[in-house]
Structure formats: structure tokens, C-alpha cells
């Protein structure tokens, strides 16, 4: 089992990275970042140098890069990418992947599946973020006190990422979105 260091924009991205690493039979190592895309952009060449001795998985939401196409991210940020530097560009953003697991998400949140967008990648960015926040806030409000809602929202989202059945990773609607992650 190989230990894979990972770098993520935030805590939700970290949860997804850890789940992907576990699902591939490896062990998640330390997670760096969680300070947004600008932090990753500033530090990615240093992570690339470190990848010479250990695998590093980096997840970056494409929409946060400001570039025209996903391959442009890796070519401009990592012109001399090390083989162990697993830079994955998430199209459009990590929330797309989570919303794409429609059946498991609605089951986890105890809401009707028609409340989860059918095609999250074609939902405007603002509406997509609003959808996921409202769904999780609804769940949190039903189960937690008002004072803990902010903290429980992220915890609930993390719990879903870790708790989703393994077969969800291969389901057609989830896989279609996840497969758009550019493998570079």
C-alpha cells in the first residue's frame, strides 16, 4: 500500500481526495493546502519537486483557475510535471462530483432525488453552489441545533463523501461527471 500525499483547495476537496486514494487501495498521507486555489497555484512547483520521492495527488477546481481549458492548467502550472505528481483538474468543481451522485446523495440527505439537480455540470455555477448548500443546510437544520449549523454543514458533506457506497463511484451518473477529471 502506497502512501499518497494530497493537496486540496478546501476540506471538501480533501475528503474527496482521501476517498479516491482509499478506493484505489492506497493510504492517504498528509493533506496540504485547504487555503484555496491561489495557495495551490503558488506552491504547486514545490509539490512537483517533492513528487520526485513520493506520489502527490492535487485536486484543483477548473472554474477557480480562470483559464480557458483544463489542459491549460497543467501545462501552464506544471510545464515539467514529475511522473508522481498526480494533478487532477476537476471539471467544473468538486461539488459537481458530489451532486452527480444523485441517488446516494438524496438517500443520505433523506430528500427526494428530484431535489438534487439532474445534470449538475449544466447548472449555472451560482445555482449549483446554492443547490448543494441548501440541500445540506436542510439536512443539518433537521438534525442539529441552530448554533452548530455552520460547522455541521461541512461535517455532513464530509460524512457523505466518506459514507457513500463504493458502488456509487462506479454508477453511471457519478462516473460520467468524475471521468471528466482530466487525467494528466
N, C-alpha and C positions, 0 to 999 in steps of 0.2 A: 504494500500500500504506500503510495507516494503522498507526501505532504505537499499541498498546493497553497502557497501564499496567495492572497487575493486583495484587490484594491477596488473599492466601490465608491460611488458618489454619496450614498447615504445608507441608513440602516436597512431599508427595504431591499436595496440592491445587494447589501451584504447577505441578507437572508437568502436571496435567490442564488447568489454565488455559492454559498455554503451548501445549499440543496443540490445544485448542479454538480459540485465537487463530490458530494456524498453519493449521488446517483451514478457517477462514473466509477465508483469503487475506490475513490481516493479519500484522503483525510484533509479537511480544511485546516490550514495553518492560520497565522495571524492575518487579520484584515487591516489594511491601511486605508487612509483616506477618510471617507464619511464626512468630507468637507466640501462636497460639490465638484462639478466638472472642472472648474478652474484650478483646483488643487491637483487633480489628476493630470491635467494638461501641463502644469508646471513641473511635476515630479516624474512624469512617465519615462523620460530618458534615463533617469536614475534607476527606476524599477527595471528598465530594459537591461541595464548593466548588471543588476542583481540576478536577473533571469539566466545569466550565464551559468550559475551554480545551482539554481532551483527553479521549478516552474512557478510562474506568477500569472494568475488569471485577473484580467482587468475588464470590468463591465462599464461601458460608457453609453449613456442615452444619446442617440444620434441627434435628437431635436435640440439638445443642450449645447451642441458643438458649434452651431452657426455655420457649418459647412454645407456644400451643395449635395454631396452624396456620401454614403458610408465609406466606400473605399478611400475617399479623400482624407478621412480622419486618420486612418492608419498610415497612409503614405506621407502625410504632412507631419504627423506627430512622431512617427517611428520610421524614418526612411531606412534605417539599418536595424530592423527588428531581429532580436535574438530568437532562435527557434523555440526556446522555453517561455517566451513572452506571449501569452495567450490573450491577445487584445480582441475583445468581442464588442462590436458596436450593436447596441440594442435598438432595433427599429420599432417604433419611434421612441418609446421609453419603457421602462420596466413595468409600469402599470399596464401597458398593452398586453404583456405576457400574462399578468395576473388576471386581467379581465377576460382574456381569451379562454381561460379555464372556467367557462361559464357554469357548467353543471356542478362542478365541485365547489366553486365559489358560492353559488346560490345555496347549495346544501349546507355549507359551512356557516353562512350568514343567516340561514333559516329564512330566506326570502324566495319568492317565486323567481324562476330563472328568467322570466321576461323583464325583470327589473335590471338585469345585467345586460349591457349593450351586446348586440349580436355580433357586430364586426368592429371591435374596438379600434382598429387601425384607421377606419374611415370615419370615426367620430372626431369632431374638432378637438384640439388639444385641451381647451378650457373645459369643454363638456366632459371629456374623458377623465380629467383630474377631478372634476366635480362629481362624476358618477362614482368613482371609487371612494372618494372621501365621504359622500353621502351614504353609500352602502355600509361602509364600516362605522360611520357615526351612528347610523340607525342601529346596527348590531350592538355597539358599545353602550348607547343610551338605554337599550332594553336590558342590559345586563350589569351595568356599573353605575356608581353614583356620579353626579354631575361634576364633582371636583376632580375625578380621575379620568374624565373623558379624553383629554389631550394625550395622556400617557397610554391609555388603553387602546386608542386608535392604532398607534404604531405597533403595540404589542399584538393586537388582534390580527393585523396584516402579517406580521412576522409569524404568528402561530399558524395562520392559514398556509403560508409558504412551506413551513416545516411539516404540517399535518396533511397536506393534500396527498391522496393516494398515489403511489408510484405509477399506476396505470394512467393517471392524469397526464403525466409527462409525455405519454405516447398517444393520447387521444387526438383525433384528427383536428379539432378546432384549436387546441393548445399547440400542437406540433406545427401547424401551418404558420402561426404567428412566431413561435420560437425559432423556427427554421429560417426566418428572415434575418436572424442574427448573423451578420457577416462573419464567416469563418476565414480569418486571415492568417 
